[in-house]
Amino acid sequence: MRRNRFIWLGFLILALVGITCYGGPVSYGFLATVVLIPISSIIYISFVALCFRIYQKIESKTLVVGAAYPFYITLKNEFFFAFSSIKITLFSDFSYIEGMDDSIEYELFPSDKIDYTTKLVCRYRGDYYVGIKEVVIQDFFRLFKYTYTNSEKTKVNVKPRMVYIENIKNVDLNNIMSKDSLFHPSVPDIIVREYIAGDDVRQMNWKSTARSGKLMVRRYIGEEKQRVGIILDTRRFGKEQIEFLPVENKMLELSVALGLYMAGKNVPVSLWHGSETMSETNISSLLEFDYLYETLSNVRFAADEDGQELMSDFFAHKRIMDCRIIFFVIHEWNEKFEKIINTLNENNIYVLVCVVREKTGEKIKLIKGNNVDFIEIDLDSNLMEAL
């Protein structure tokens, strides 16, 4: 394009020299032609921008990370003259379209169209645009280029990928879940306990409820407290999606994998996340896993959250001490977590801290205790291998 502009500039100088030195209708006619070229190019580009049509369609706007979905794109010329040079720019930071390249230059004749039936793959969980981002138009003479944003962008909601893991490093599930401790008695010394949201109402003990003034449920002799907890740190770092989406996606993918692994072994799972009010989600088997998955899919990270606030009401949740194992899923070590983890450790609750970050290998201050371990997860790592 720069070369063509220099050529046009050369013709303009030549026309001006001809008028100055010779004059006459030929010189003036040549000058008029040279001047009209950029004017006609600008008019041409304006018409193309108004008449070029993009149609893109996806069958569902709720997708899953890594899965390929049918994606339909149509580029159409609805005018009576040809479009000489059209390029399209794709949203490529978080997704890609199979078989399409930003470098392809399209030429469309009158009423002509190009149809693509391809596949869309999203890399990260979140809400973002996919498909065609911008259109680049050039004129016949390659003097000017005009770029405009696609006005009919497609926005999708992408859920985290489900990864089936076979085991977890440092976690001897059978040994940990069968271990007796102060907070995990195999045979409780009471036959009723206070009602917890999710308990079967058919086990309600109304006499004890009336006597204590609190909702009480029957507790079977020999009932064990066998539960696993997942603590998800939902603090957001960075202002741009390209900074925080990859990390958040991996944290959610890890949380889903841990929940799926435990639910598959019929171990009850509790998920805690949030800051000012820490949300709690409980499932008791694989049949209820969809509920946990939807909760994780809709988790929102916030830049103004603080580690201290996240844990401020941690021990107010009664199911905390029902856990044999608690997984911390974090992206950055915060010393404010140390007090919480030490308390859990002192009460014989095994803690596995999973640190998800772009660069692994940096030193982490290890907490003393036999029941605490760390695992680092790289953003590009395969969870089946990392765990």
N, C-alpha and C positions, 0 to 999 in steps of 0.2 A: 504493500500500500504506500509506503514511503517513496519507493522508486517511482510509482505512477504519479505521485504528487510532484516529484522533481521534473518528470517529463512534462506534466501539464504546465508547471512553472516555466520551463524552457520554451514551450509553445507561446505562452503569454508574453515572455520577453521578446521572442521573435516577432510576434504580432505588433508589439509596441514599436520595435525597431523599424518594421516595415512601414507603419503609419508615419513615423517620424521622418524617415528617409525618402519614402516613395509616395505615400498617400494612395489615393485611388480606391475604387469599390472593392477590389480584391483584398487589399490589406484590411479595410474596415470589416468586410465580410468574414475574413479569417479571425479577426479579433472578436467579433460577435459570437462566432462559433466556439471559440476557446472559453469565453466568459459564460456561455450558456451551458457548457458541460457540467460544472459543479452545481449550477442552479438546478439543472434537470436531475442530477444525481440526488440532491437533497429532496426534491419533490418525489422522486422514485422511491427512496427509502421511506418517506412518510406514508406513501400508499401501501407499501409492503407491510409496514408495521401495523397499519389499520386492517389489512385484509388477510394477513396470515393467521391461520387458526391452529390451535393445539388442543387435542382431546386426549386426556389420559384417564384411565379407569383402573381401579383395583376392587376386587370383589368384596373385600372386607377391610375396614380401617383399624381393626384390632388384630395385631400380628404378634409373632413370637420371635425373639432374637435367633438369628441363624437359619430360620426356615425360609424356603423359597416360595413365593406366592405369585400367581399369574398377574401380569401387569400389561395393560394394553395402552399403546400410544399411537395416535394418528396425527400426522403433519399434513395440512391441507392448504392448497392455493384456491381461494374462492374469488379470484379476480380474473380479468381477461388478458393479462400479459404475464410473462414468465417471471419467476423469482430466481435471480441468478445465483445468489450466494446466501445461504442461511445456515447458521450453526446453532446448536443448542448446548447449554451448560447444565449439567446435572447436579443435584444435591449429592455430594459424594463423601462428606465427612462422616456421616453416620449410616449410610446405606449405599448399595450399588445395584445397577441394573445390568443383567447379563446381556451381552451382545451389543451394547451401546457404547459409543466412544465420543468424547467431547470434540475430537479432532475431525470428525466426519463433516464434510460440507455438502449441503443438500441443494439441488436445483429442481425447482418445481415448475412444470408447465401449467398453462391455464386449466383450472378444474382438476388438476392432478393431486394425488395424495399418496402418502407413504404410511403403511400400517406396520406396526411392530407388535408381535405377541411374544412377550419375553417374561423374565422372572425378576422379582424384586426381593432382595435380601437385606435385612436390617441388622446392623452390627451391635447396637446398644438398646437397652430398655429406656423408655421415655416417650415424650410427645414431641415430634418434630416433623418437618416437611420432607417429602421424598419426591422423586421424579424429576421433572424439568424445572430448573431454577431460573435460567435466563435465556434470552434469544439474542443472537448476534446477527445483524443484517449488514451486508455490503452492497454497494451499487455495481452496475455493469463495468464501470471504469476503474473500480477498486480505489476510489479516492477517499471515501468516507466509510466509517463503521459506526453503527448505532447499536447499543446494547440496552435492552429493557427487561425488566423483571416479569416473569410469567404471572399474570393476574389470577390464574386459576390453579393455584398450588394445591397439592394434595397433602394433608396432614394425617398422620397415623398415630395410633397408640400402641406402643410395642411393649410386650410383657417379657419378663426374664425367661431365659432358657431353662428347661428342666434337665439336669444332669444326674444320671443314675450312677452313684459311686458304690463300690463293693466293700470298702473299709475306710477307716480313718486312722492316720498315723497316731501312735501313742495312746490310742483309745482301745482298751480291752473291754469291750462292752459287757460281755458276760460277767467278768470279774467285778467291774464297777457297779453294775446294776444289782448284783447279789450281795454286795458288801453291807454289813450292818454298821450303824452309827447312831449317835444320839438323836439325829434328826431323821433317821430312816429306820425306825424299829420294824422288825418283821411281824411282831405280835403287839399291837397297841394295847395299852392298859385301860382304854375307855371304849365304849361301844357306840358312842355318838360323838359327833364333831360339828363345828359350826358350818353352816351352808356356804358353799362357794359357787359362784355363777357357773352353770354348766352341769351341776349335779342333777341326778335323776330325782324329780320331785316325788316319785313313788317311794323313795327311801326316806321321806320326811318323817321325823319323830315329833309328833305334835305335842305330846306330853312334856318332853324336854324343852320344846319351843316355848310353851306356855310358862314353864317354870323359870326359864332363864331370860325370857323376853327377847331372845334372838332365834333366828331360824336355825334349827338343828337337824342333821340327817343321821341315819343309822350308819354305823361303820362296821363292816364285817371283821370278825376276828381273823387275824392273819392277813388283812389287807396291807399291802406294801406301798410305800411311797416311791414309786418308780416313775420318774418324770425327767425329761430333758428340757433345758431352757436355752433359748437363743436370744441374746441381747444384741440388737442391731443399732449401731451408732449412726444416727441420721443427721449428723452435722455435715453441712456442705462447705466445700472450699472451692475458691475460684469463682469468677463471674461469668465466664463463657462456657457454653455447653461442651465445647471440645475439651475443656479442662476437667469438668466434673462428671460428665456422663459415663466415660469408660470406667472410672473407679466405682461409681454407684452401681453400674450394671454388674460388675464383678462381685460386689458385696451382696447384691440381691441374688445373683446366681448361686453364690456360695450358701446363702441362707436357705434357698430353696432346696439345694442338694442335701444339706444337713437335715432339714425337716423331712424330706422324702426318704432319706436313708433310715431315720429313726421310726417314722410312721410305717415304713415297710416291714419293720421288725416288731410292729404293734407296741411301740413304746410311746406313751403320751408325750406330747410336745407343747411347750408354751413359748410364745414369741412376745418379746417386749421391745418397744421402740417409741420414740418421741422424746419431748423435753419437758415442757411445762406440765403436761399430763401424759404420763407414760402409758401407752395403749397396751393392752394384753389380749392375745389371741390364743385359744386353747383347742387342741384336737386330741383325740384319744386313740385313733387308728388310721390306717391308710384310707378307709372309706371317707374320712373327713378331710383328707389332704387338700382337696380342691378349695376348701374354705381358707386354709393357710396360704395356699398359692395365690388366691385372689387378694388376700390381705397384703402379701408381699408385693404383688403387682401394682398395688395402689399406694404403696408407701411413698411419702413425700419427704425429701430432704430439704433442710432449711439452713441458710447461712448464719442465722442469728442464734442457733442452738449452742448450748454450752455443755461440756462434759459433766460439770457439777450439777446442772439442772437436770440432765438426763438421769442422774442417779439419786436425785434429791429424795424421791419417794420410792426408791428401789425396794427396800425391805418392808414397805407397807403392803406389798403384794404377797398374799398368804401362800401362793404356790411357789414362791422363791425357795423356801426351805423344803419343799417337796421334791426338789430336783436332786438327782444323783450327779448329773453333768450339766454344766452351763458353758455354752459357747459364746464368746465375745467376738462379734464380727465388726472390726473397726478398720479405718483407713490410716489412722495416725495414733501413735501411742500418746496417751495423756496420763500424767502422773496422778490425776484426780481419780482415775480408775483403780489405783493401787489399793486404796483403803477398802473399796468394795470387794476386790478380788481376795485380799488378805482375810477379810471377814468370812467369805465363802470357804476359803482354804482352811481356816481354823475350825469350821463346822463340818469338815470332812466332805466337802462338795468339790468334785473334780472340775477344774476350770481349764478350758483350752482357748487361748487367745489367738484368733485368726486375723492377721494384719494384711490387708489388701492394699498394695501400693505399686506405683509404676517401677520404682527401683528398689529391689530387695537387697539384702545383705548389709544394710546399715545397722549399727549397734542398737539393741533394745535393752533397756534396763530390766533384767529378769527379776521376778519376784521370788523370794525364798519360799520354798514349800515343796512337799512331795507331790502335791496334787495340782500343780500348775504347769502348763506347757505352752509353747508358742509355735505357730506355724505361719510362715510368710507365703503369701499368694501373689504371684506376678500377674499383671493384667492380661498377658498373652498366654498364660499357662493353662493347660488342660486340667480341670479339677480332678479327674480320675487319677492323674499322675501326681498332682500336687498334694492330694490328700492321702 
